[in-house]
C-alpha cells in the first residue's frame, strides 16, 4: 500500500487499482506475516504497472507463499468426500472467530512505541489477508457475509483500542506516525474491498488530540523563548544581520532603513522567534492533514482553528505569566507593549501564510479568521495595567517612610525627604517612557509617549494625592498644629511643581 501511494504521487496519471492479486502482494509485503522480506518492491511486483521489466526475477511473496494453506484444503476435501462439508465449515469459522478475538486484543503497552501499533495492525491485516485468500480459493468454506461480519467486529474493536491507547500519547511525533500507520492500514484493507470510512472518521478525533499534544509542546517552546529574552531592542551592526532579521519577521520601515549602522530594531528577539514558531506550528498541523482525503477548505479550517487555539490559549497564557512575574520591571513591560504591537501587525502575514499553503482565499465563505490580534491586544492591556499597578506599589513604599510630626510648632524649610525621593523616582521612571529609542516608537505613533505615559502619570498622581489625603485623615491623627499643616502644604506644593 505504501509503494502504491508513492507511485500514485509520482505517476499521478496511473489509475488506482483495488482488489485482486495485486493488493494481496502489496499487503503481504507491508505486513510482517511470519516472514520478513528484504527485496524492495518493484513496479512490476506492485501490479500497478503491466509487466515490462522481464529481467525482474525477485517476486515479493504473496499470501500463498507465506502461509501453507494445504492442511485447510485437505480437511475440506476429506470432509466433502465424507459428506460432512458443513461440519468442517462450521468448525473452521468458529475457530477463526476465536483467533480473530485474540488478534484484536491489543497489548497493554501498545501506546508506548510505534512498533506496538505496527505489530497490532499487521496481525489484523494478516488475518484478513488469509481469510480473503480462503474466500477466493475454496468456493464456500467462507462467504462474503461471514467476512463482513468479522470485519465489522474487527473495526469496532480496533477503533475502541485506538481511541483508548492514543489518548495516553503525549508525543506529537508519535501521534503523527500513528496517523500515517492508520492511513496505510486503511488503504491496505480498502484494497481488499473492506469499508474503512470509520477509520478515517476516527482519525479526525485523533487529530484533535494531536492538536492538544502540539499545544503542550509549543507552550514549552514559547516559555523558553520568553524566559531567555533580554527585553531590549535588537541591535544591528551591519546589512547582513539586518536582512536576516527582516527575512525572519515581516518588518518594513523606511526611516529605520535610512539610518546608518549600528542601529536597533524596535522589538526584542522574542518577536521574530515567536513569529517563526507560530509558522512551525502551522506546518506541524498541516502534516496531520496529509492523506486524510480532506478538501482544501477542511484543511484550511483545521489549521486556522488550531492556530487560533495556539494564539488565544497557549501564547496568551505564556505572555500573561511573563507580565505577572514578580521581578518584571517597567522597562521590560514597556518592551512587551512594543513587542505585542508588532506581533499584532504580523497577524495579517500569518493569514497570508496559511492561504498560500491551503490555497483557500480568506474571502471564502465559512473561512475561520485568526484571533491573534485580540491575544496581543489583551497582553498589551495587561502590561499597561501592570505598569500602573507597579508604579502605585512603589509610591506606597515611599509613603511608608513618611514621618510627619503632627504636633510640630514650626514647618521645615523644604519638602519632606521621602517626597523628594519619591519625585526623583517618578522622574527617572518617566524617562524610561520618554527616552525610549526613537526606533521603538516608529510605527507606533504616540502609543507609548502618549497613551501609556499619560495614563501612568495620571494614575500615579491620583494615587499619590489620594494617599496623602489619607495620611491626614488617619484615625491616629487626633490633633494637628498649624506648623504641621504648613509642612504638609510644602509637600503638596512640591508635588504640584
JODA-V912039 format. One record per backbone hydrogen bond with DSSP energy under -1.0 kcal/mol. NH is the residue of the N-H (numbers start at 1). CO is the residue of the C=O. E is the energy in kcal/mol with one decimal. If there is no record, write none. Layout:
[[NH,CO,E] [NH,CO,E]]
//
This chain:
[[5,1,-2.3] [6,2,-2.5] [7,3,-2.5] [8,4,-2.8] [9,5,-2.0] [10,6,-1.8] [11,7,-3.7] [14,11,-1.8] [19,191,-1.9] [24,20,-1.3] [25,21,-2.1] [26,22,-2.1] [27,23,-3.0] [28,24,-2.5] [29,25,-1.9] [30,26,-2.1] [31,27,-2.2] [33,31,-2.0] [34,32,-1.8] [35,33,-3.3] [46,42,-2.0] [49,43,-1.0] [54,52,-1.6] [56,53,-1.6] [66,62,-1.5] [67,63,-2.2] [73,69,-1.9] [74,70,-2.8] [75,71,-2.5] [76,72,-2.5] [77,73,-2.4] [78,74,-2.9] [79,75,-2.9] [80,76,-2.2] [81,77,-2.6] [82,78,-2.1] [83,80,-1.2] [84,79,-3.3] [88,84,-1.5] [89,85,-2.6] [90,86,-2.5] [91,87,-2.3] [92,88,-3.3] [93,89,-2.5] [94,90,-2.3] [95,91,-2.5] [96,92,-2.6] [97,93,-2.0] [98,94,-1.8] [99,95,-2.4] [100,96,-2.6] [101,97,-2.0] [102,98,-1.7] [103,99,-2.7] [104,100,-2.2] [105,102,-1.2] [110,107,-1.6] [112,109,-1.9] [117,113,-1.1] [118,114,-2.7] [119,115,-2.7] [120,116,-1.7] [121,117,-2.8] [122,118,-2.7] [123,119,-2.1] [124,120,-1.8] [125,121,-3.1] [126,122,-2.9] [127,123,-2.2] [128,124,-2.1] [129,125,-2.5] [130,126,-2.2] [131,127,-2.1] [132,128,-2.4] [133,129,-2.1] [134,130,-2.5] [135,131,-2.6] [136,132,-1.8] [137,133,-1.0] [138,134,-1.5] [147,143,-2.1] [148,144,-3.0] [149,145,-2.1] [150,146,-2.2] [151,147,-2.7] [152,148,-2.3] [153,149,-1.9] [154,150,-2.9] [155,151,-3.1] [156,152,-2.2] [157,153,-2.4] [158,154,-2.9] [159,155,-2.6] [160,156,-2.1] [161,157,-2.5] [162,158,-2.7] [163,159,-2.5] [164,160,-2.2] [165,161,-2.8] [166,162,-2.6] [167,163,-1.1] [168,165,-1.2] [169,166,-1.2] [175,171,-2.0] [176,172,-2.4] [177,173,-2.4] [178,174,-2.6] [179,175,-2.4] [180,176,-2.2] [181,177,-2.1] [182,178,-2.7] [183,179,-2.5] [184,180,-2.1] [185,181,-2.7] [186,182,-2.9] [187,183,-3.0] [188,184,-2.7] [189,185,-2.1] [190,186,-2.3] [191,187,-1.5] [193,190,-1.8] [194,189,-2.2] [200,196,-1.4] [201,197,-2.3] [202,198,-2.2] [203,199,-1.7] [204,200,-1.0] [206,202,-2.3] [207,203,-1.8] [208,204,-1.0] [209,205,-1.4] [210,206,-2.8] [211,207,-2.5] [212,208,-1.8] [213,209,-2.4] [214,210,-2.3] [215,211,-2.4] [216,212,-2.1] [217,213,-2.1] [218,214,-3.1] [219,215,-1.7] [220,216,-1.4] [221,217,-1.6] [222,218,-2.9] [223,219,-2.2] [224,220,-2.3] [225,221,-2.1] [226,222,-2.8] [227,223,-2.6] [228,224,-1.9] [234,267,-2.1] [236,263,-3.7] [242,238,-1.9] [243,239,-2.9] [244,240,-2.0] [245,241,-2.1] [246,242,-2.3] [247,243,-1.9] [248,244,-1.1] [249,245,-2.0] [251,249,-1.5] [257,253,-2.1] [258,254,-1.7] [259,255,-1.1] [263,236,-2.3] [265,234,-2.9] [271,268,-1.7] [273,269,-1.6] [274,270,-2.7] [275,271,-2.4] [276,272,-2.3] [277,273,-2.0] [278,274,-2.0] [279,275,-1.7] [280,276,-2.2] [281,277,-2.2] [282,278,-2.0] [283,279,-2.1] [284,280,-2.3] [285,281,-2.3] [286,282,-2.1] [287,283,-1.8] [292,289,-1.4] [299,295,-2.2] [300,296,-2.6] [301,297,-2.5] [302,298,-2.4] [303,299,-2.6] [304,300,-2.5] [305,301,-2.4] [306,302,-2.2] [307,303,-2.6] [308,304,-2.4] [309,305,-1.9] [310,306,-2.1] [311,307,-2.3] [312,308,-3.3] [313,309,-2.0] [314,309,-1.5] [315,310,-3.3] [316,311,-1.1] [317,313,-2.0] [318,314,-2.0] [319,315,-2.6] [320,316,-2.6] [321,317,-2.4] [322,318,-1.7] [323,319,-2.4] [324,320,-2.2] [328,325,-1.0] [333,329,-2.1] [334,330,-2.6] [335,331,-2.2] [336,332,-2.4] [337,333,-2.0] [338,334,-2.0] [339,335,-3.0] [340,336,-2.9] [341,337,-1.5] [342,338,-1.8] [343,339,-2.4] [344,340,-2.3] [345,341,-1.8] [346,342,-1.3] [347,344,-1.2] [350,346,-1.5] [351,347,-2.2] [352,348,-1.9] [353,349,-2.2] [354,350,-2.3] [355,351,-2.3] [356,352,-2.6] [357,353,-1.5] [358,354,-2.6] [359,355,-2.6] [364,361,-2.0] [367,364,-1.8] [375,371,-1.4] [376,372,-2.2] [377,373,-2.3] [378,374,-2.9] [379,375,-2.1] [380,376,-2.2] [381,377,-2.7] [382,378,-2.4] [383,379,-2.4] [384,380,-2.5] [385,381,-2.7] [386,382,-2.2] [387,383,-2.0] [388,384,-2.1] [389,385,-2.7] [390,386,-2.9] [391,387,-2.4] [392,388,-2.2] [393,389,-2.3] [394,390,-2.2] [395,391,-2.4] [396,392,-2.2] [397,393,-1.9] [398,394,-1.9] [399,395,-2.4] [400,396,-1.4] [401,398,-1.6] [402,399,-1.3] [406,404,-1.0] [408,405,-1.9] [420,416,-2.0] [421,417,-2.6] [422,418,-2.1] [423,419,-2.6] [424,420,-2.1] [425,421,-2.4] [426,422,-2.5] [427,423,-2.5] [428,424,-2.2] [429,425,-2.4] [430,426,-2.6] [431,427,-1.2] [434,430,-2.7] [435,431,-2.8] [440,437,-1.2] [441,438,-1.6] [442,439,-1.0] [444,441,-1.8] [447,444,-1.9] [450,446,-1.1] [451,446,-1.3] [452,447,-1.8] [453,448,-2.6] [454,450,-2.7] [455,451,-2.7] [456,452,-2.6] [457,453,-2.5] [458,454,-2.9] [459,455,-2.9] [460,456,-2.6] [461,457,-2.7] [462,458,-2.7] [463,459,-2.4] [464,460,-2.6] [465,461,-2.8] [466,462,-2.4] [467,463,-2.3] [468,464,-2.6] [469,465,-2.3] [470,466,-1.8] [471,467,-1.7] [472,468,-1.5] [473,469,-1.7] [477,474,-1.1] [478,476,-1.3] [481,406,-2.0] [485,481,-1.9] [486,482,-2.5] [487,483,-2.1] [488,484,-2.3] [489,485,-2.5] [490,486,-2.0] [491,487,-1.6] [492,488,-2.1] [493,489,-2.6] [494,490,-2.0] [495,491,-2.0] [496,492,-2.5] [497,493,-2.7]]
//
